[in-house]
Every structure is written in C-alpha cells, then in structure tokens.
Amino acid sequence: MRMIDASYLLLYALTLTLGNFLFKVAALRARNVSADGFLVSLGTNPYFISAALIYGMLAFFWVWILTRVPLSTAYPFVFTTFVFVPLLSYLFLGEKIGASYVLGALLIAGGVSVILWRPF
C-alpha cells in the first residue's frame, strides 16, 4: 500500500473518530430532553448536525478511498477508531478507560498491524 493511501485511511479514521465524539457530545446535551422533544433537540443541536455532516462527507470519502485501496486493506483502519474514540472520551469527557479496554485496544492495534503487514 502506498503511503499516500495510508494517509487517506488514517484521515478517514480520525475524522470518523471526530464524528463519533460529536455524536456523544450531542447525546449528552439531549440526555434530559423528553421523548417528544428528542428529535427536535437533535435537529437543532450543532454537535449533532456537525456529526451528521461529517458522516455524510465520510460516505463519499470512503467510496473514493475504495477506488484506490482494496476493501480488505481499507477496512481494518476503521478499527483504529476503537482506540481513538475512547481516548478522546477520556481526555475531554472524563470517561474512564479500564485496563481490559487498554488490553483490547492493544490487541486491536496488533491485529490491524498483522492484517496490513506485507512481508518483503
């Protein structure tokens, strides 16, 4: 895989992470809204709107990436969000990350490395 393609995949994963983080912030703001006003609350929530726009743009970006990289190579990068999202949640939302999650994230990172490893 070319370095430029890996850069696009990393950018995709990081932007997907941002979208997930914004969805969480939107959820925190809508947490105390009644069931009747929930959709209206989300529709006027700038974090939700931003996350939805990011996800929409990412759909196009993902298809473009797939014109350059096989799906079996590209998809493992999506799993890196399992590392990035909790890290953002820990840093900015004060969410706890347990030792089992850290171990799992390391296993995911190792698994992605094995999948993408191309012996010489």
C-alpha positions in Angstrom: 0.0 0.0 0.0 1.3 3.4 -0.9 2.0 5.9 1.9 -0.5 8.4 0.5 -3.2 5.8 0.6 -2.4 5.0 4.2 -2.6 8.8 4.9 -6.1 8.9 3.4 -7.1 5.9 5.5 -5.8 7.5 8.7 -7.5 10.8 7.9 -10.7 8.8 7.4 -10.4 7.1 10.7 -9.5 10.3 12.6 -12.5 12.1 11.0 -14.8 9.2 11.9 -13.5 9.5 15.4 -14.4 13.1 15.5 -17.9 12.4 14.2 -18.4 9.8 16.9 -17.1 12.2 19.6 -19.5 14.9 18.4 -22.4 12.4 18.5 -21.5 11.7 22.1 -21.5 15.4 23.0 -24.8 15.8 21.2 -26.2 12.9 23.3 -25.0 14.5 26.5 -26.8 17.7 25.6 -30.0 15.8 24.7 -29.9 13.5 27.7 -32.5 15.3 29.8 -34.9 16.1 26.9 -38.3 14.3 26.9 -39.1 11.7 24.3 -41.4 14.1 22.5 -38.7 16.7 22.0 -35.8 14.5 21.4 -35.8 14.7 17.6 -36.3 18.5 17.7 -33.5 18.7 20.2 -31.1 16.8 17.9 -32.3 18.7 14.8 -31.2 22.0 16.5 -28.1 20.6 18.2 -25.0 22.0 16.4 -22.9 19.0 17.6 -25.4 16.5 16.1 -25.7 18.5 12.9 -21.9 18.7 12.6 -21.5 14.9 13.2 -24.2 14.1 10.7 -22.5 16.3 8.1 -19.1 14.7 8.8 -20.7 11.2 8.4 -22.3 12.3 5.1 -19.0 13.6 3.8 -17.2 10.5 5.0 -19.5 8.3 3.0 -18.2 9.9 -0.2 -14.6 9.9 1.0 -14.9 6.2 1.9 -16.1 5.3 -1.6 -13.3 7.4 -3.1 -10.8 5.6 -0.9 -12.2 2.2 -2.1 -11.4 3.2 -5.7 -7.8 3.2 -4.7 -7.4 0.6 -2.0 -8.9 -2.9 -1.7 -11.7 -3.2 1.0 -9.7 -5.9 2.8 -6.9 -3.4 3.2 -9.0 -0.3 4.0 -11.5 -1.7 6.4 -9.0 -2.6 9.2 -8.3 1.1 9.5 -11.9 1.6 10.7 -11.0 -0.4 13.8 -8.5 2.2 14.8 -11.5 4.3 15.9 -11.9 1.8 18.8 -8.6 3.3 20.1 -9.1 6.9 19.2 -12.7 7.4 20.3 -12.2 6.2 23.9 -9.0 8.3 24.1 -10.9 11.4 23.2 -13.7 10.5 25.6 -11.1 10.1 28.3 -9.3 13.3 27.6 -12.3 15.6 27.0 -15.3 14.0 28.7 -13.6 12.4 31.7 -14.8 8.9 30.8 -12.9 6.1 32.4 -10.9 3.5 30.5 -10.2 0.3 32.3 -7.2 -2.0 31.9 -9.3 -4.5 30.0 -10.1 -1.9 27.4 -6.5 -0.9 27.1 -5.5 -4.5 26.5 -8.3 -4.9 24.0 -7.2 -1.8 22.1 -3.6 -3.1 22.0 -4.9 -6.4 20.6 -6.9 -4.5 18.0 -3.8 -2.4 17.1 -1.8 -5.6 16.9 -4.4 -7.3 14.8 -4.7 -4.4 12.3 -0.9 -4.5 12.1 -0.9 -8.2 11.3 -3.6 -7.8 8.7 -1.8 -4.9 7.0 1.7 -6.4 7.3 3.2 -7.2 3.9 6.3 -9.3 4.2 9.1 -8.4 1.8 
